[in-house]
């Protein structure tokens, strides 16, 4: 944060309350593999301490949790909102504001409580005070870009899947009775019992459908025993 050495927006009434450092990574895979990102996020605590805060709470329970629309509720983010609403928080700091939310709904909730209770928001670049119109605009733009970025990524993923499907190369899950060989080609399962059970099931289903079709087509054509 360029402003974290000093910011005129930080007042004594902010320093008497605690600072929250919020950590998040979107998946368990990122948590396991992207250790450097975690380290940089944890380092924010010392940089916040240099601004004058003595009480610093690190919330890392959302590591491995997506902030996208339709994702499960984030326990850590809810704790942040609750603490702010209780008037306990002077500043919320995250490495990027996109760590806080990827949806318009969560942005509105966060902005509203921070504005009402006079809580600052900080990222790697600067400190924002939502009582300033310029900071509201900047954070609003960053929030919108965060939401749009996720939608663009989803569109790219969807386009890639549709392209593979058009070429006949999209296999999310193979049907029972099939497997991949060493070259990735789809072949019948090597276990004969699996193939027999699978073929038997298909034959049974086709027989049932054929029987039902005959019944429907011949309904009322043959005399029935009284």
C-alpha positions as CSV (number, residue, x, y, z in Angstrom):
1,X,0.0,0.0,0.0
2,X,1.5,3.3,-1.0
3,X,-0.6,5.2,1.5
4,X,0.1,2.8,4.4
5,X,3.1,4.8,5.5
6,X,0.8,7.6,6.3
7,X,-2.8,8.6,5.3
8,X,-4.7,11.7,6.4
9,X,-7.9,9.7,6.2
10,X,-6.9,7.7,9.3
11,X,-8.2,9.4,12.4
12,X,-7.8,8.6,16.2
13,X,-11.4,7.3,16.2
14,X,-10.3,4.6,13.7
15,X,-7.2,3.7,15.6
16,X,-9.1,3.0,18.9
17,X,-11.0,0.3,17.1
18,X,-9.4,-2.9,15.7
19,X,-8.2,-3.5,12.2
20,X,-9.3,-6.6,10.3
21,X,-7.0,-8.2,7.7
22,X,-9.2,-10.4,5.5
23,X,-7.6,-13.3,3.6
24,X,-9.2,-15.3,0.8
25,X,-8.3,-17.6,-2.0
26,X,-10.9,-19.0,-4.3
27,X,-10.2,-22.8,-4.2
28,X,-8.5,-25.5,-2.1
29,X,-6.1,-25.9,-5.1
30,X,-5.0,-22.3,-4.8
31,X,-4.5,-22.7,-1.0
32,X,-2.3,-25.7,-1.6
33,X,-0.3,-24.4,-4.5
34,X,-0.2,-20.6,-4.3
35,X,1.7,-20.2,-1.0
36,X,3.3,-16.9,-2.1
37,X,-0.1,-15.3,-2.3
38,X,-0.9,-16.3,1.2
39,X,2.4,-15.0,2.5
40,X,1.8,-11.6,0.9
41,X,-1.7,-11.4,2.4
42,X,-0.4,-12.3,5.9
43,X,2.2,-9.6,5.6
44,X,-0.5,-6.9,5.5
45,X,-0.9,-7.3,9.2
46,X,2.6,-5.8,9.9
47,X,1.9,-3.0,7.4
48,X,-1.3,-2.1,9.1
49,X,0.5,-2.2,12.5
50,X,2.9,0.5,11.1
51,X,-0.1,2.8,10.6
52,X,-0.8,2.8,14.3
53,X,-3.2,0.0,15.0
54,X,-2.4,-2.2,18.0
55,X,-5.3,-4.6,17.8
56,X,-5.3,-6.5,14.5
57,X,-7.5,-9.5,13.8
58,X,-6.6,-11.8,10.9
59,X,-9.6,-13.6,9.3
60,X,-8.5,-16.5,7.2
61,X,-11.4,-18.9,7.5
62,X,-12.4,-18.1,3.8
63,X,-9.2,-19.5,2.4
64,X,-10.4,-21.9,-0.3
65,X,-13.9,-20.3,-0.6
66,X,-15.2,-18.7,-3.7
67,X,-16.9,-15.2,-3.5
68,X,-18.8,-15.7,-6.8
69,X,-22.5,-15.7,-7.1
70,X,-24.2,-18.9,-6.1
71,X,-21.2,-19.9,-3.9
72,X,-21.7,-21.1,-0.3
73,X,-21.9,-18.5,2.4
74,X,-18.5,-17.3,3.6
75,X,-18.2,-17.5,7.3
76,X,-15.3,-15.1,7.4
77,X,-17.0,-12.4,5.4
78,X,-20.1,-12.6,7.6
79,X,-17.8,-12.1,10.6
80,X,-16.4,-9.0,9.0
81,X,-19.8,-7.5,8.4
82,X,-20.9,-8.4,12.0
83,X,-17.9,-6.8,13.6
84,X,-18.3,-3.6,11.5
85,X,-22.0,-3.4,12.4
86,X,-21.1,-3.7,16.1
87,X,-18.8,-0.6,15.7
88,X,-15.7,-2.6,16.5
89,X,-13.7,-2.1,13.3
90,X,-11.6,0.9,12.2
91,X,-10.3,-0.5,9.0
92,X,-10.8,-3.6,6.8
93,X,-7.7,-4.5,4.8
94,X,-7.3,-7.0,1.9
95,X,-4.6,-7.3,-0.7
96,X,-7.1,-6.6,-3.4
97,X,-10.7,-5.5,-3.0
98,X,-11.8,-8.5,-5.2
99,X,-10.8,-10.7,-2.2
100,X,-13.7,-9.2,-0.3
101,X,-16.4,-9.8,-2.9
102,X,-17.2,-10.9,-6.4
103,X,-20.9,-10.0,-6.4
104,X,-22.9,-6.8,-6.4
105,X,-25.0,-7.8,-3.5
106,X,-22.0,-8.4,-1.1
107,X,-20.4,-5.1,-2.3
108,X,-23.6,-3.2,-1.4
109,X,-23.7,-4.8,2.0
110,X,-20.1,-4.1,2.8
111,X,-20.2,-0.5,1.5
112,X,-23.4,0.3,3.5
113,X,-22.2,-0.9,6.9
114,X,-18.7,0.7,6.4
115,X,-20.3,4.0,5.5
116,X,-22.7,3.9,8.4
117,X,-20.1,3.0,11.0
118,X,-17.2,5.0,9.6
119,X,-15.0,2.0,8.8
120,X,-12.1,2.5,6.3
121,X,-11.3,0.0,3.6
122,X,-7.7,-0.6,2.5
123,X,-6.0,-2.6,-0.3
124,X,-2.5,-2.8,-1.6
125,X,-2.6,0.6,-3.2
126,X,-4.4,2.9,-0.7
127,X,-6.9,3.6,2.1
128,X,-10.5,4.5,1.2
129,X,-12.9,6.5,3.3
130,X,-16.5,6.0,2.1
131,X,-17.5,9.4,3.4
132,X,-15.5,10.8,0.5
133,X,-17.3,10.8,-2.8
134,X,-14.1,10.2,-4.8
135,X,-13.4,7.1,-2.7
136,X,-16.9,5.8,-3.2
137,X,-16.5,6.2,-7.0
138,X,-13.1,4.4,-7.0
139,X,-14.2,1.5,-4.9
140,X,-17.4,1.3,-6.9
141,X,-15.4,1.0,-10.1
142,X,-13.1,-1.6,-8.6
143,X,-16.1,-3.6,-7.3
144,X,-17.7,-3.5,-10.8
145,X,-14.5,-4.6,-12.5
146,X,-14.2,-7.4,-10.0
147,X,-17.6,-8.7,-10.8
148,X,-17.1,-8.3,-14.6
149,X,-13.7,-10.0,-14.5
150,X,-15.3,-13.1,-13.0
151,X,-18.0,-13.1,-15.7
152,X,-15.4,-12.7,-18.5
153,X,-13.5,-15.7,-17.1
154,X,-16.7,-17.8,-17.0
155,X,-17.5,-16.8,-20.6
156,X,-14.0,-17.9,-21.7
157,X,-14.3,-21.2,-19.9
158,X,-17.7,-21.8,-21.5
159,X,-16.5,-20.9,-25.0
160,X,-13.6,-23.4,-24.6
161,X,-16.0,-26.1,-23.5
162,X,-18.3,-25.4,-26.4
163,X,-15.3,-25.6,-28.8
164,X,-14.2,-29.0,-27.5
165,X,-17.8,-30.2,-27.6
166,X,-18.1,-29.1,-31.3
167,X,-15.0,-31.2,-32.0
168,X,-16.4,-34.2,-30.0
169,X,-13.6,-33.9,-27.4
170,X,-15.5,-32.8,-24.4
171,X,-15.9,-35.6,-21.9
172,X,-16.7,-34.5,-18.4
173,X,-17.7,-38.0,-17.3
174,X,-17.6,-41.2,-19.3
175,X,-20.7,-43.4,-19.3
176,X,-20.5,-46.7,-17.3
177,X,-18.7,-49.3,-19.3
178,X,-16.2,-47.0,-21.0
179,X,-12.7,-45.8,-20.0
180,X,-9.7,-44.1,-21.5
181,X,-6.7,-45.9,-22.8
182,X,-3.1,-44.6,-22.6
183,X,-3.6,-42.2,-25.5
184,X,-6.7,-40.7,-24.1
185,X,-9.0,-42.5,-26.5
186,X,-12.4,-43.6,-25.3
187,X,-12.7,-47.4,-25.3
188,X,-14.7,-50.2,-23.7
189,X,-13.8,-50.9,-20.1
190,X,-11.2,-53.6,-19.8
191,X,-13.2,-55.4,-17.1
192,X,-15.5,-57.8,-19.0
193,X,-18.0,-57.9,-16.1
194,X,-18.5,-54.1,-16.3
195,X,-19.2,-54.3,-20.0
196,X,-21.6,-57.1,-19.6
197,X,-23.6,-55.4,-16.8
198,X,-23.6,-52.1,-18.8
199,X,-24.8,-53.8,-22.1
200,X,-27.4,-55.8,-20.1
201,X,-28.8,-52.7,-18.6
202,X,-29.0,-51.0,-22.0
203,X,-30.8,-54.0,-23.6
204,X,-33.3,-54.1,-20.7
205,X,-34.1,-50.4,-21.1
206,X,-34.5,-50.7,-24.9
207,X,-36.7,-53.8,-24.4
208,X,-38.9,-51.9,-21.9
209,X,-39.2,-48.9,-24.2
210,X,-40.1,-51.1,-27.2
211,X,-42.8,-52.9,-25.1
212,X,-44.3,-49.6,-24.0
213,X,-44.2,-48.3,-27.6
214,X,-46.1,-51.4,-28.8
215,X,-48.7,-51.1,-26.1
216,X,-49.3,-47.4,-26.9
217,X,-49.5,-48.0,-30.7
218,X,-51.9,-51.1,-30.4
219,X,-54.1,-49.6,-27.7
220,X,-57.8,-50.2,-28.5
221,X,-57.0,-52.3,-31.6
222,X,-57.3,-55.8,-30.0
223,X,-60.3,-57.2,-28.3
224,X,-59.9,-57.6,-24.6
225,X,-61.4,-60.4,-22.5
226,X,-64.4,-59.4,-20.6
